[in-house]
Amino acid sequence: MKAARDPKARAEIEALSVSERVLLFCLASYTAWQKAGVTEKTALAMVIKGMVDRDTTGDLSLTKKGRWGGTRCCR
């Protein structure tokens, strides 16, 4: 995967906060991220970073970038 060799992408993933990592984990495991203490502010930040998308109903899902980041940060 290209992102695996991209130092900028790697640095961005390594710089994620705990709550951002929790959000990725929750989305990957279909867990209620709100109950895990993740705020809307964090969710919006992850949308802006391109790791999470919102669908038309407002539900969050991982992007390709977020899926790669989730597997790297949650080890």
N, C-alpha and C positions, 0 to 999 in steps of 0.2 A: 504494500500500500504506500502511496506517495507520502501521505502524512507521517508515516513511520520514519521516513528519511528526512523530513523537513524539520530543521532545528527550531524554526520559529513556532511551528505547531507544537512541538514537544515542550518548549519553554512556556507556551500559553497554558498547556494542560498542567504542567508542574506548578504554575502560579495560581491554580484554582483554590478558592477558599474552601473551608470545611463544608459550609452550607451548600456551595456549588457542587461539590463532590457528592454530598448526600442527595441532592436533587437528581444528579445523573444516575446514582444507584437506585433511587426510588422509581424513576421512570423505566429503567432497564428491568426492574423486578416487579413492575406493576403494583407498587406500593403507594399508598396515599401520601404524597410528599407534604401536604399541609399538616397532617398528623405527625410527621417527623420533625416539624418545627421549621420547615423551609418557608420563607416569606415570599410574598408576591414580588417584592423588590429584587430578591435573588433570582426568581423565575424570569423577570423582565431582563435582568442583566444577562442571563444565559441566552435569551432570545436575541439580544443585541450582539452577543459574541458569536451567534450562529451555531450554538450547540443544541438548541432546543427550538422547536417550532410550535406555534399554536394553530389548531385547526379552526374551522368556522364555528364550532361550539365552544371554543375556548380551552379545550383540553390540550395538554402538552404532550409532545412526543420528541424522541431523540432524532437529531439529524445524523447524517453520516459522520460528520465531525464529532458530534456528541457521543455517538456509539464508540468511536475509536477512543475518545477521551475517557469514557466510562470504563472501558476495559483496561486502560492504563492506570487510572487513578485509584481504582478500587481493588488493587491487588494486595 
